[in-house]
Amino acid sequence: MPPASGPSAAVPNDLESYWLPFTPNRAFKADPRLIARAKDMHYYTPDGRAVLDGTAGLWCTNAGHNRDPIVAAIQAQAAALDYAPAFQFAHPKAFELASRVAALAPKDLDHVFFCNSGSEAVDTALKIALAYHNVRSEGSRTRLIGRERGYHGVGFGGISVGGIVANRKFFGSLLAGVDHLPATYNRAEQAFSMGEPDWGAHLADDLERIVALHDASTIAAVIVEPMAGSTGVLPPPKGYLERLRAICDKYGLLLIFDEVITGFGRLGHAFAAERYGVVPDMITFAKGITSGAVPMGGVIVRKPIYDAFMRGPEHAVELFHGYTYSAHPLACAAGLATLDLYREEGLFERARKLEPVWADKAMGLKGLPNVLDIRTIGITAAIDLASRPDAVGRRAYDAMVHAFNDEGLVVRVTGETIALTPPLIVSEDQISEIFDKVAKTIKAVA
Ligand SMILES: Cc1ncc(COP(=O)(O)O)c(C=O)c1O
């Protein structure tokens, strides 16, 4: 049953003023896809039509939508403390959430810096990396290494280390001193792999070439998504992350895992670092920390990194970085309630158990018209479609529109890839429903 309609159900009478992000504005405004309410696995349009959420919002509502304990926690917090200054003052829930997050992270990743988004988390991590080398008198280490096809948000740091061409090419020369590892995807070698592909670990060795070119003494950090999400779901080849870790250790480079998508259960664990048994020096997170209910991001750092800054006079600021809304009280309240829900409902373990069911259903789409590849990992799948002649990206775009308007399903598309990544409360029946709807959609755009 849809929840009772409220004022938010009204259809706006002016679509013009709002400039939508990462959206073709003219096409959207000609045929808007409006969502007025949500509960658990479903959205509801202003006229009350239920739409199944195949993407956990934007990979963030891992506990499902409008969960009562999260809503109640936000409401109670808004009534008790709306805001306290984030600099020189703090509120108790910031400490509580930091220690809860640290407890979920592997090994000595035990200090948490809060911000408000994945993009801010990435810029924060890159800045910490540079400053860390600086405070240890290794200030020549300024280069940052990302990866082709990587997505690290939209800040200048994130697009500089990122590797998605459209996100970079309009924005000038970006950060200086950035280099990129090769992408890990090769369709000829990996097509229709379930989970981590067998081929591709050797691509990590390109880091040796980059070190040989620039010298380790100029390189601060390497940042990768353990599973590259936004570019179209590229699971890491078996052994790849281990090799990256080994090379970073050999040359004293910090390894940053951008877990903005993979954090909080998406791959069946609190963090992908745990799934792969590879401990990075920093983990960025956002999205699932509050199940999307309040913006929040952060960086978890290893103890030696935090300790390196804790020098000098005790009254002096150690890191000149932070946001007005770092550890915002509403975000902390939402985060604590979300982590409680993950634990009480065993949602990470649930994702782990459902992974084979999910992967089987996804691979069931093989053989449908225009399907070139299917990849699965955790509760995530990607389906690459063949482009229409002269209209790259059009088939997947049409699929997204068809899925919403005609099948009642939200899917995410990037380029010619359909990505599916529902809330972790998805039932087996709903998994079947998602892939049935996607099959109909693929046929409809053939
Ligand atoms: C790996 C990764 N890093 C960073 C970001 C940016 O997060 P935000 O959109 O919250 O700034 C994203 C968003 O999808 C992401 O997938």
The ligand as an SDF file (V2000), in Angstrom:
LIG
                    3D

 16 16  0  0  0  0  0  0  0  0999 V2000
   33.0080    5.6100   -6.0110 C   0  0  0  0  0  0  0  0  0  0  0  0
   32.3310    6.9360   -5.8840 C   0  0  0  0  0  0  0  0  0  0  0  0
   32.9980    7.9610   -5.3470 N   0  0  0  0  0  0  0  0  0  0  0  0
   32.4370    9.1720   -5.1860 C   0  0  0  0  0  0  0  0  0  0  0  0
   31.1440    9.3920   -5.5760 C   0  0  0  0  0  0  0  0  0  0  0  0
   30.5410   10.7500   -5.4210 C   0  0  0  0  0  0  0  0  0  0  0  0
   29.5610   10.7570   -4.4450 O   0  0  0  0  0  0  0  0  0  0  0  0
   28.5720   12.0120   -4.3310 P   0  0  0  0  0  0  0  0  0  0  0  0
   27.6760   11.9610   -5.5180 O   0  0  0  0  0  0  0  0  0  0  0  0
   27.8770   11.7590   -3.0230 O   0  0  0  0  0  0  0  0  0  0  0  0
   29.4240   13.2390   -4.2850 O   0  0  0  0  0  0  0  0  0  0  0  0
   30.4030    8.3420   -6.1250 C   0  0  0  0  0  0  0  0  0  0  0  0
   29.0030    8.5390   -6.5470 C   0  0  0  0  0  0  0  0  0  0  0  0
   28.3890    7.7140   -7.1750 O   0  0  0  0  0  0  0  0  0  0  0  0
   31.0090    7.0900   -6.2990 C   0  0  0  0  0  0  0  0  0  0  0  0
   30.3690    6.0690   -6.8610 O   0  0  0  0  0  0  0  0  0  0  0  0
  1  2  1  0
  2  3  1  0
  2 15  2  0
  3  4  2  0
  4  5  1  0
  5  6  1  0
  5 12  2  0
  6  7  1  0
  7  8  1  0
  8  9  2  0
  8 10  1  0
  8 11  1  0
 12 13  1  0
 12 15  1  0
 13 14  2  0
 15 16  1  0
M  END
$$$$
